[in-house]
Amino acid sequence: MIIDCDECAMQHTSVCSDCVLSVLLRDMDRPVVLSSDEHQALGNLADAGLVAPLRLLPRTDDEAAAG
């Protein structure tokens, strides 16, 4: 799984600050690549309330064109 905040419709919203990637991507200008096991592990941690959930919502083609 490739997670690129620039491709997320929630970027720069209040949801963005409550996403587990806000910690992982801090001071990074590139996407994060997670294996399926890592993605599942983050989901398990979020389900247990130990980290914020992944809030990635891919942009639609219209949103991407609008920039």
mmCIF file of the N, C-alpha and C atoms, coordinates in Angstrom:
data_MODEL
# 
_entry.id   MODEL 
# 
loop_
_atom_site.group_PDB 
_atom_site.id 
_atom_site.type_symbol 
_atom_site.label_atom_id 
_atom_site.label_alt_id 
_atom_site.label_comp_id 
_atom_site.label_asym_id 
_atom_site.label_entity_id 
_atom_site.label_seq_id 
_atom_site.pdbx_PDB_ins_code 
_atom_site.Cartn_x 
_atom_site.Cartn_y 
_atom_site.Cartn_z 
_atom_site.occupancy 
_atom_site.B_iso_or_equiv 
_atom_site.pdbx_formal_charge 
_atom_site.auth_seq_id 
_atom_site.auth_comp_id 
_atom_site.auth_asym_id 
_atom_site.auth_atom_id 
_atom_site.pdbx_PDB_model_num 
ATOM 1   N N  . MET A 1 1  ? 0.845   -1.172 0.000   1.00 0.00 ? 1  MET A N  1 
ATOM 2   C CA . MET A 1 1  ? 0.000   0.000  0.000   1.00 0.00 ? 1  MET A CA 1 
ATOM 3   C C  . MET A 1 1  ? 0.891   1.236  0.000   1.00 0.00 ? 1  MET A C  1 
ATOM 4   N N  . ILE A 1 2  ? 0.651   2.130  -0.940  1.00 0.00 ? 2  ILE A N  1 
ATOM 5   C CA . ILE A 1 2  ? 1.381   3.396  -0.995  1.00 0.00 ? 2  ILE A CA 1 
ATOM 6   C C  . ILE A 1 2  ? 0.457   4.479  -0.465  1.00 0.00 ? 2  ILE A C  1 
ATOM 7   N N  . ILE A 1 3  ? 0.939   5.199  0.521   1.00 0.00 ? 3  ILE A N  1 
ATOM 8   C CA . ILE A 1 3  ? 0.141   6.255  1.132   1.00 0.00 ? 3  ILE A CA 1 
ATOM 9   C C  . ILE A 1 3  ? 0.820   7.587  0.858   1.00 0.00 ? 3  ILE A C  1 
ATOM 10  N N  . ASP A 1 4  ? 0.147   8.427  0.104   1.00 0.00 ? 4  ASP A N  1 
ATOM 11  C CA . ASP A 1 4  ? 0.670   9.730  -0.283  1.00 0.00 ? 4  ASP A CA 1 
ATOM 12  C C  . ASP A 1 4  ? -0.344  10.783 0.145   1.00 0.00 ? 4  ASP A C  1 
ATOM 13  N N  . CYS A 1 5  ? 0.009   11.576 1.114   1.00 0.00 ? 5  CYS A N  1 
ATOM 14  C CA . CYS A 1 5  ? -0.924  12.585 1.626   1.00 0.00 ? 5  CYS A CA 1 
ATOM 15  C C  . CYS A 1 5  ? -1.365  13.561 0.541   1.00 0.00 ? 5  CYS A C  1 
ATOM 16  N N  . ASP A 1 6  ? -0.535  13.777 -0.462  1.00 0.00 ? 6  ASP A N  1 
ATOM 17  C CA . ASP A 1 6  ? -0.914  14.677 -1.548  1.00 0.00 ? 6  ASP A CA 1 
ATOM 18  C C  . ASP A 1 6  ? -2.064  14.104 -2.379  1.00 0.00 ? 6  ASP A C  1 
ATOM 19  N N  . GLU A 1 7  ? -2.328  12.810 -2.240  1.00 0.00 ? 7  GLU A N  1 
ATOM 20  C CA . GLU A 1 7  ? -3.412  12.162 -2.970  1.00 0.00 ? 7  GLU A CA 1 
ATOM 21  C C  . GLU A 1 7  ? -4.649  11.962 -2.097  1.00 0.00 ? 7  GLU A C  1 
ATOM 22  N N  . CYS A 1 8  ? -4.644  12.503 -0.890  1.00 0.00 ? 8  CYS A N  1 
ATOM 23  C CA . CYS A 1 8  ? -5.751  12.310 0.055   1.00 0.00 ? 8  CYS A CA 1 
ATOM 24  C C  . CYS A 1 8  ? -6.692  13.514 0.042   1.00 0.00 ? 8  CYS A C  1 
ATOM 25  N N  . ALA A 1 9  ? -7.968  13.238 -0.068  1.00 0.00 ? 9  ALA A N  1 
ATOM 26  C CA . ALA A 1 9  ? -8.978  14.304 -0.073  1.00 0.00 ? 9  ALA A CA 1 
ATOM 27  C C  . ALA A 1 9  ? -9.082  14.991 1.290   1.00 0.00 ? 9  ALA A C  1 
ATOM 28  N N  . MET A 1 10 ? -8.585  14.363 2.338   1.00 0.00 ? 10 MET A N  1 
ATOM 29  C CA . MET A 1 10 ? -8.669  14.917 3.689   1.00 0.00 ? 10 MET A CA 1 
ATOM 30  C C  . MET A 1 10 ? -7.458  15.779 4.052   1.00 0.00 ? 10 MET A C  1 
ATOM 31  N N  . GLN A 1 11 ? -6.514  15.909 3.135   1.00 0.00 ? 11 GLN A N  1 
ATOM 32  C CA . GLN A 1 11 ? -5.314  16.697 3.410   1.00 0.00 ? 11 GLN A CA 1 
ATOM 33  C C  . GLN A 1 11 ? -5.699  18.125 3.781   1.00 0.00 ? 11 GLN A C  1 
ATOM 34  N N  . HIS A 1 12 ? -5.051  18.648 4.832   1.00 0.00 ? 12 HIS A N  1 
ATOM 35  C CA . HIS A 1 12 ? -5.260  20.011 5.324   1.00 0.00 ? 12 HIS A CA 1 
ATOM 36  C C  . HIS A 1 12 ? -6.647  20.228 5.924   1.00 0.00 ? 12 HIS A C  1 
ATOM 37  N N  . THR A 1 13 ? -7.256  19.148 6.440   1.00 0.00 ? 13 THR A N  1 
ATOM 38  C CA . THR A 1 13 ? -8.525  19.270 7.159   1.00 0.00 ? 13 THR A CA 1 
ATOM 39  C C  . THR A 1 13 ? -8.297  18.827 8.601   1.00 0.00 ? 13 THR A C  1 
ATOM 40  N N  . SER A 1 14 ? -9.309  18.979 9.438   1.00 0.00 ? 14 SER A N  1 
ATOM 41  C CA . SER A 1 14 ? -9.173  18.528 10.824  1.00 0.00 ? 14 SER A CA 1 
ATOM 42  C C  . SER A 1 14 ? -8.994  17.020 10.911  1.00 0.00 ? 14 SER A C  1 
ATOM 43  N N  . VAL A 1 15 ? -9.506  16.292 9.941   1.00 0.00 ? 15 VAL A N  1 
ATOM 44  C CA . VAL A 1 15 ? -9.330  14.838 9.903   1.00 0.00 ? 15 VAL A CA 1 
ATOM 45  C C  . VAL A 1 15 ? -7.860  14.490 9.719   1.00 0.00 ? 15 VAL A C  1 
ATOM 46  N N  . CYS A 1 16 ? -7.157  15.275 8.948   1.00 0.00 ? 16 CYS A N  1 
ATOM 47  C CA . CYS A 1 16 ? -5.737  15.040 8.671   1.00 0.00 ? 16 CYS A CA 1 
ATOM 48  C C  . CYS A 1 16 ? -4.919  15.001 9.968   1.00 0.00 ? 16 CYS A C  1 
ATOM 49  N N  . SER A 1 17 ? -5.213  15.881 10.882  1.00 0.00 ? 17 SER A N  1 
ATOM 50  C CA . SER A 1 17 ? -4.437  15.938 12.120  1.00 0.00 ? 17 SER A CA 1 
ATOM 51  C C  . SER A 1 17 ? -4.734  14.763 13.047  1.00 0.00 ? 17 SER A C  1 
ATOM 52  N N  . ASP A 1 18 ? -5.789  14.010 12.770  1.00 0.00 ? 18 ASP A N  1 
ATOM 53  C CA . ASP A 1 18 ? -6.135  12.841 13.569  1.00 0.00 ? 18 ASP A CA 1 
ATOM 54  C C  . ASP A 1 18 ? -5.861  11.547 12.806  1.00 0.00 ? 18 ASP A C  1 
ATOM 55  N N  . CYS A 1 19 ? -4.897  11.573 11.931  1.00 0.00 ? 19 CYS A N  1 
ATOM 56  C CA . CYS A 1 19 ? -4.525  10.409 11.128  1.00 0.00 ? 19 CYS A CA 1 
ATOM 57  C C  . CYS A 1 19 ? -3.185  9.887  11.618  1.00 0.00 ? 19 CYS A C  1 
ATOM 58  N N  . VAL A 1 20 ? -3.060  8.575  11.685  1.00 0.00 ? 20 VAL A N  1 
ATOM 59  C CA . VAL A 1 20 ? -1.805  7.982  12.142  1.00 0.00 ? 20 VAL A CA 1 
ATOM 60  C C  . VAL A 1 20 ? -0.629  8.439  11.287  1.00 0.00 ? 20 VAL A C  1 
ATOM 61  N N  . LEU A 1 21 ? -0.863  8.763  10.039  1.00 0.00 ? 21 LEU A N  1 
ATOM 62  C CA . LEU A 1 21 ? 0.235   9.178  9.171   1.00 0.00 ? 21 LEU A CA 1 
ATOM 63  C C  . LEU A 1 21 ? 0.757   10.560 9.502   1.00 0.00 ? 21 LEU A C  1 
ATOM 64  N N  . SER A 1 22 ? -0.018  11.352 10.234  1.00 0.00 ? 22 SER A N  1 
ATOM 65  C CA . SER A 1 22 ? 0.501   12.663 10.624  1.00 0.00 ? 22 SER A CA 1 
ATOM 66  C C  . SER A 1 22 ? 1.760   12.488 11.469  1.00 0.00 ? 22 SER A C  1 
ATOM 67  N N  . VAL A 1 23 ? 1.869   11.362 12.152  1.00 0.00 ? 23 VAL A N  1 
ATOM 68  C CA . VAL A 1 23 ? 3.083   11.045 12.914  1.00 0.00 ? 23 VAL A CA 1 
ATOM 69  C C  . VAL A 1 23 ? 4.129   10.422 11.999  1.00 0.00 ? 23 VAL A C  1 
ATOM 70  N N  . LEU A 1 24 ? 3.718   9.462  11.184  1.00 0.00 ? 24 LEU A N  1 
ATOM 71  C CA . LEU A 1 24 ? 4.670   8.763  10.318  1.00 0.00 ? 24 LEU A CA 1 
ATOM 72  C C  . LEU A 1 24 ? 5.296   9.682  9.273   1.00 0.00 ? 24 LEU A C  1 
ATOM 73  N N  . LEU A 1 25 ? 4.514   10.624 8.753   1.00 0.00 ? 25 LEU A N  1 
ATOM 74  C CA . LEU A 1 25 ? 4.980   11.474 7.661   1.00 0.00 ? 25 LEU A CA 1 
ATOM 75  C C  . LEU A 1 25 ? 5.523   12.819 8.104   1.00 0.00 ? 25 LEU A C  1 
ATOM 76  N N  . ARG A 1 26 ? 5.561   13.056 9.398   1.00 0.00 ? 26 ARG A N  1 
ATOM 77  C CA . ARG A 1 26 ? 6.036   14.347 9.882   1.00 0.00 ? 26 ARG A CA 1 
ATOM 78  C C  . ARG A 1 26 ? 7.391   14.668 9.247   1.00 0.00 ? 26 ARG A C  1 
ATOM 79  N N  . ASP A 1 27 ? 7.506   15.825 8.662   1.00 0.00 ? 27 ASP A N  1 
ATOM 80  C CA . ASP A 1 27 ? 8.741   16.310 8.039   1.00 0.00 ? 27 ASP A CA 1 
ATOM 81  C C  . ASP A 1 27 ? 9.187   15.462 6.853   1.00 0.00 ? 27 ASP A C  1 
ATOM 82  N N  . MET A 1 28 ? 8.266   14.745 6.222   1.00 0.00 ? 28 MET A N  1 
ATOM 83  C CA . MET A 1 28 ? 8.619   13.962 5.044   1.00 0.00 ? 28 MET A CA 1 
ATOM 84  C C  . MET A 1 28 ? 7.853   14.500 3.847   1.00 0.00 ? 28 MET A C  1 
ATOM 85  N N  . ASP A 1 29 ? 8.505   14.508 2.710   1.00 0.00 ? 29 ASP A N  1 
ATOM 86  C CA . ASP A 1 29 ? 7.853   14.986 1.496   1.00 0.00 ? 29 ASP A CA 1 
ATOM 87  C C  . ASP A 1 29 ? 7.665   13.871 0.486   1.00 0.00 ? 29 ASP A C  1 
ATOM 88  N N  . ARG A 1 30 ? 7.553   12.649 0.968   1.00 0.00 ? 30 ARG A N  1 
ATOM 89  C CA . ARG A 1 30 ? 7.384   11.532 0.048   1.00 0.00 ? 30 ARG A CA 1 
ATOM 90  C C  . ARG A 1 30 ? 6.364   10.556 0.622   1.00 0.00 ? 30 ARG A C  1 
ATOM 91  N N  . PRO A 1 31 ? 5.793   9.749  -0.245  1.00 0.00 ? 31 PRO A N  1 
ATOM 92  C CA . PRO A 1 31 ? 4.809   8.768  0.211   1.00 0.00 ? 31 PRO A CA 1 
ATOM 93  C C  . PRO A 1 31 ? 5.429   7.701  1.108   1.00 0.00 ? 31 PRO A C  1 
ATOM 94  N N  . VAL A 1 32 ? 4.595   7.056  1.893   1.00 0.00 ? 32 VAL A N  1 
ATOM 95  C CA . VAL A 1 32 ? 5.006   5.938  2.730   1.00 0.00 ? 32 VAL A CA 1 
ATOM 96  C C  . VAL A 1 32 ? 4.494   4.666  2.083   1.00 0.00 ? 32 VAL A C  1 
ATOM 97  N N  . VAL A 1 33 ? 5.333   3.656  2.041   1.00 0.00 ? 33 VAL A N  1 
ATOM 98  C CA . VAL A 1 33 ? 4.939   2.365  1.492   1.00 0.00 ? 33 VAL A CA 1 
ATOM 99  C C  . VAL A 1 33 ? 4.805   1.390  2.652   1.00 0.00 ? 33 VAL A C  1 
ATOM 100 N N  . LEU A 1 34 ? 3.607   0.840  2.809   1.00 0.00 ? 34 LEU A N  1 
ATOM 101 C CA . LEU A 1 34 ? 3.347   -0.120 3.866   1.00 0.00 ? 34 LEU A CA 1 
ATOM 102 C C  . LEU A 1 34 ? 3.051   -1.483 3.255   1.00 0.00 ? 34 LEU A C  1 
ATOM 103 N N  . SER A 1 35 ? 3.603   -2.522 3.854   1.00 0.00 ? 35 SER A N  1 
ATOM 104 C CA . SER A 1 35 ? 3.236   -3.870 3.433   1.00 0.00 ? 35 SER A CA 1 
ATOM 105 C C  . SER A 1 35 ? 1.830   -4.150 3.957   1.00 0.00 ? 35 SER A C  1 
ATOM 106 N N  . SER A 1 36 ? 1.214   -5.200 3.470   1.00 0.00 ? 36 SER A N  1 
ATOM 107 C CA . SER A 1 36 ? -0.129  -5.532 3.955   1.00 0.00 ? 36 SER A CA 1 
ATOM 108 C C  . SER A 1 36 ? -0.092  -5.866 5.445   1.00 0.00 ? 36 SER A C  1 
ATOM 109 N N  . ASP A 1 37 ? 0.995   -6.490 5.903   1.00 0.00 ? 37 ASP A N  1 
ATOM 110 C CA . ASP A 1 37 ? 1.127   -6.796 7.339   1.00 0.00 ? 37 ASP A CA 1 
ATOM 111 C C  . ASP A 1 37 ? 1.229   -5.520 8.170   1.00 0.00 ? 37 ASP A C  1 
ATOM 112 N N  . GLU A 1 38 ? 1.986   -4.538 7.684   1.00 0.00 ? 38 GLU A N  1 
ATOM 113 C CA . GLU A 1 38 ? 2.120   -3.265 8.401   1.00 0.00 ? 38 GLU A CA 1 
ATOM 114 C C  . GLU A 1 38 ? 0.785   -2.526 8.429   1.00 0.00 ? 38 GLU A C  1 
ATOM 115 N N  . HIS A 1 39 ? 0.082   -2.551 7.310   1.00 0.00 ? 39 HIS A N  1 
ATOM 116 C CA . HIS A 1 39 ? -1.227  -1.899 7.228   1.00 0.00 ? 39 HIS A CA 1 
ATOM 117 C C  . HIS A 1 39 ? -2.187  -2.546 8.211   1.00 0.00 ? 39 HIS A C  1 
ATOM 118 N N  . GLN A 1 40 ? -2.189  -3.864 8.271   1.00 0.00 ? 40 GLN A N  1 
ATOM 119 C CA . GLN A 1 40 ? -3.053  -4.584 9.199   1.00 0.00 ? 40 GLN A CA 1 
ATOM 120 C C  . GLN A 1 40 ? -2.662  -4.288 10.652  1.00 0.00 ? 40 GLN A C  1 
ATOM 121 N N  . ALA A 1 41 ? -1.362  -4.229 10.919  1.00 0.00 ? 41 ALA A N  1 
ATOM 122 C CA . ALA A 1 41 ? -0.899  -3.932 12.275  1.00 0.00 ? 41 ALA A CA 1 
ATOM 123 C C  . ALA A 1 41 ? -1.353  -2.544 12.718  1.00 0.00 ? 41 ALA A C  1 
ATOM 124 N N  . LEU A 1 42 ? -1.247  -1.554 11.834  1.00 0.00 ? 42 LEU A N  1 
ATOM 125 C CA . LEU A 1 42 ? -1.732  -0.211 12.175  1.00 0.00 ? 42 LEU A CA 1 
ATOM 126 C C  . LEU A 1 42 ? -3.232  -0.225 12.437  1.00 0.00 ? 42 LEU A C  1 
ATOM 127 N N  . GLY A 1 43 ? -3.967  -1.005 11.642  1.00 0.00 ? 43 GLY A N  1 
ATOM 128 C CA . GLY A 1 43 ? -5.404  -1.125 11.857  1.00 0.00 ? 43 GLY A CA 1 
ATOM 129 C C  . GLY A 1 43 ? -5.723  -1.755 13.208  1.00 0.00 ? 43 GLY A C  1 
ATOM 130 N N  . ASN A 1 44 ? -4.955  -2.770 13.583  1.00 0.00 ? 44 ASN A N  1 
ATOM 131 C CA . ASN A 1 44 ? -5.158  -3.417 14.880  1.00 0.00 ? 44 ASN A CA 1 
ATOM 132 C C  . ASN A 1 44 ? -4.859  -2.450 16.024  1.00 0.00 ? 44 ASN A C  1 
ATOM 133 N N  . LEU A 1 45 ? -3.789  -1.687 15.896  1.00 0.00 ? 45 LEU A N  1 
ATOM 134 C CA . LEU A 1 45 ? -3.449  -0.706 16.925  1.00 0.00 ? 45 LEU A CA 1 
ATOM 135 C C  . LEU A 1 45 ? -4.536  0.365  17.032  1.00 0.00 ? 45 LEU A C  1 
ATOM 136 N N  . ALA A 1 46 ? -5.048  0.799  15.893  1.00 0.00 ? 46 ALA A N  1 
ATOM 137 C CA . ALA A 1 46 ? -6.111  1.807  15.896  1.00 0.00 ? 46 ALA A CA 1 
ATOM 138 C C  . ALA A 1 46 ? -7.391  1.243  16.515  1.00 0.00 ? 46 ALA A C  1 
ATOM 139 N N  . ASP A 1 47 ? -7.715  -0.007 16.184  1.00 0.00 ? 47 ASP A N  1 
ATOM 140 C CA . ASP A 1 47 ? -8.907  -0.637 16.751  1.00 0.00 ? 47 ASP A CA 1 
ATOM 141 C C  . ASP A 1 47 ? -8.817  -0.743 18.271  1.00 0.00 ? 47 ASP A C  1 
ATOM 142 N N  . ALA A 1 48 ? -7.593  -0.906 18.773  1.00 0.00 ? 48 ALA A N  1 
ATOM 143 C CA . ALA A 1 48 ? -7.375  -1.010 20.217  1.00 0.00 ? 48 ALA A CA 1 
ATOM 144 C C  . ALA A 1 48 ? -7.284  0.367  20.873  1.00 0.00 ? 48 ALA A C  1 
ATOM 145 N N  . GLY A 1 49 ? -7.330  1.432  20.077  1.00 0.00 ? 49 GLY A N  1 
ATOM 146 C CA . GLY A 1 49 ? -7.268  2.784  20.617  1.00 0.00 ? 49 GLY A CA 1 
ATOM 147 C C  . GLY A 1 49 ? -5.863  3.251  20.963  1.00 0.00 ? 49 GLY A C  1 
ATOM 148 N N  . LEU A 1 50 ? -4.853  2.554  20.435  1.00 0.00 ? 50 LEU A N  1 
ATOM 149 C CA . LEU A 1 50 ? -3.471  2.905  20.759  1.00 0.00 ? 50 LEU A CA 1 
ATOM 150 C C  . LEU A 1 50 ? -2.871  3.947  19.818  1.00 0.00 ? 50 LEU A C  1 
ATOM 151 N N  . VAL A 1 51 ? -3.386  4.042  18.616  1.00 0.00 ? 51 VAL A N  1 
ATOM 152 C CA . VAL A 1 51 ? -2.958  5.071  17.663  1.00 0.00 ? 51 VAL A CA 1 
ATOM 153 C C  . VAL A 1 51 ? -4.203  5.568  16.936  1.00 0.00 ? 51 VAL A C  1 
ATOM 154 N N  . ALA A 1 52 ? -4.083  6.724  16.331  1.00 0.00 ? 52 ALA A N  1 
ATOM 155 C CA . ALA A 1 52 ? -5.177  7.236  15.504  1.00 0.00 ? 52 ALA A CA 1 
ATOM 156 C C  . ALA A 1 52 ? -5.304  6.350  14.263  1.00 0.00 ? 52 ALA A C  1 
ATOM 157 N N  . PRO A 1 53 ? -6.504  6.214  13.730  1.00 0.00 ? 53 PRO A N  1 
ATOM 158 C CA . PRO A 1 53 ? -6.676  5.386  12.534  1.00 0.00 ? 53 PRO A CA 1 
ATOM 159 C C  . PRO A 1 53 ? -6.143  6.078  11.282  1.00 0.00 ? 53 PRO A C  1 
ATOM 160 N N  . LEU A 1 54 ? -5.931  5.281  10.266  1.00 0.00 ? 54 LEU A N  1 
ATOM 161 C CA . LEU A 1 54 ? -5.572  5.810  8.956   1.00 0.00 ? 54 LEU A CA 1 
ATOM 162 C C  . LEU A 1 54 ? -6.812  6.478  8.392   1.00 0.00 ? 54 LEU A C  1 
ATOM 163 N N  . ARG A 1 55 ? -6.707  7.732  8.044   1.00 0.00 ? 55 ARG A N  1 
ATOM 164 C CA . ARG A 1 55 ? -7.852  8.497  7.560   1.00 0.00 ? 55 ARG A CA 1 
ATOM 165 C C  . ARG A 1 55 ? -7.765  8.773  6.058   1.00 0.00 ? 55 ARG A C  1 
ATOM 166 N N  . LEU A 1 56 ? -6.926  8.031  5.360   1.00 0.00 ? 56 LEU A N  1 
ATOM 167 C CA . LEU A 1 56 ? -6.714  8.238  3.931   1.00 0.00 ? 56 LEU A CA 1 
ATOM 168 C C  . LEU A 1 56 ? -8.012  8.088  3.152   1.00 0.00 ? 56 LEU A C  1 
ATOM 169 N N  . LEU A 1 57 ? -8.338  9.079  2.384   1.00 0.00 ? 57 LEU A N  1 
ATOM 170 C CA . LEU A 1 57 ? -9.487  9.058  1.495   1.00 0.00 ? 57 LEU A CA 1 
ATOM 171 C C  . LEU A 1 57 ? -8.985  9.552  0.140   1.00 0.00 ? 57 LEU A C  1 
ATOM 172 N N  . PRO A 1 58 ? -8.747  8.621  -0.791  1.00 0.00 ? 58 PRO A N  1 
ATOM 173 C CA . PRO A 1 58 ? -8.179  9.031  -2.088  1.00 0.00 ? 58 PRO A CA 1 
ATOM 174 C C  . PRO A 1 58 ? -9.040  10.093 -2.768  1.00 0.00 ? 58 PRO A C  1 
ATOM 175 N N  . ARG A 1 59 ? -8.353  11.042 -3.373  1.00 0.00 ? 59 ARG A N  1 
ATOM 176 C CA . ARG A 1 59 ? -9.038  12.114 -4.110  1.00 0.00 ? 59 ARG A CA 1 
ATOM 177 C C  . ARG A 1 59 ? -9.707  11.534 -5.340  1.00 0.00 ? 59 ARG A C  1 
ATOM 178 N N  . THR A 1 60 ? -10.805 12.138 -5.723  1.00 0.00 ? 60 THR A N  1 
ATOM 179 C CA . THR A 1 60 ? -11.443 11.778 -6.989  1.00 0.00 ? 60 THR A CA 1 
ATOM 180 C C  . THR A 1 60 ? -10.677 12.461 -8.104  1.00 0.00 ? 60 THR A C  1 
ATOM 181 N N  . ASP A 1 61 ? -10.936 12.080 -9.340  1.00 0.00 ? 61 ASP A N  1 
ATOM 182 C CA . ASP A 1 61 ? -10.274 12.718 -10.473 1.00 0.00 ? 61 ASP A CA 1 
ATOM 183 C C  . ASP A 1 61 ? -10.556 14.213 -10.508 1.00 0.00 ? 61 ASP A C  1 
ATOM 184 N N  . ASP A 1 62 ? -11.786 14.608 -10.142 1.00 0.00 ? 62 ASP A N  1 
ATOM 185 C CA . ASP A 1 62 ? -12.156 16.036 -10.134 1.00 0.00 ? 62 ASP A CA 1 
ATOM 186 C C  . ASP A 1 62 ? -11.366 16.791 -9.086  1.00 0.00 ? 62 ASP A C  1 
ATOM 187 N N  . GLU A 1 63 ? -11.186 16.209 -7.901  1.00 0.00 ? 63 GLU A N  1 
ATOM 188 C CA . GLU A 1 63 ? -10.446 16.858 -6.829  1.00 0.00 ? 63 GLU A CA 1 
ATOM 189 C C  . GLU A 1 63 ? -8.973  16.970 -7.189  1.00 0.00 ? 63 GLU A C  1 
ATOM 190 N N  . ALA A 1 64 ? -8.431  15.945 -7.816  1.00 0.00 ? 64 ALA A N  1 
ATOM 191 C CA . ALA A 1 64 ? -7.026  15.960 -8.202  1.00 0.00 ? 64 ALA A CA 1 
ATOM 192 C C  . ALA A 1 64 ? -6.770  17.043 -9.258  1.00 0.00 ? 64 ALA A C  1 
ATOM 193 N N  . ALA A 1 65 ? -7.698  17.202 -10.193 1.00 0.00 ? 65 ALA A N  1 
ATOM 194 C CA . ALA A 1 65 ? -7.542  18.215 -11.235 1.00 0.00 ? 65 ALA A CA 1 
ATOM 195 C C  . ALA A 1 65 ? -7.623  19.625 -10.660 1.00 0.00 ? 65 ALA A C  1 
ATOM 196 N N  . ALA A 1 66 ? -8.446  19.787 -9.615  1.00 0.00 ? 66 ALA A N  1 
ATOM 197 C CA . ALA A 1 66 ? -8.595  21.102 -8.994  1.00 0.00 ? 66 ALA A CA 1 
ATOM 198 C C  . ALA A 1 66 ? -7.390  21.454 -8.147  1.00 0.00 ? 66 ALA A C  1 
ATOM 199 N N  . GLY A 1 67 ? -6.622  20.418 -7.738  1.00 0.00 ? 67 GLY A N  1 
ATOM 200 C CA . GLY A 1 67 ? -5.378  20.639 -7.015  1.00 0.00 ? 67 GLY A CA 1 
ATOM 201 C C  . GLY A 1 67 ? -5.561  21.039 -5.636  1.00 0.00 ? 67 GLY A C  1 
# 
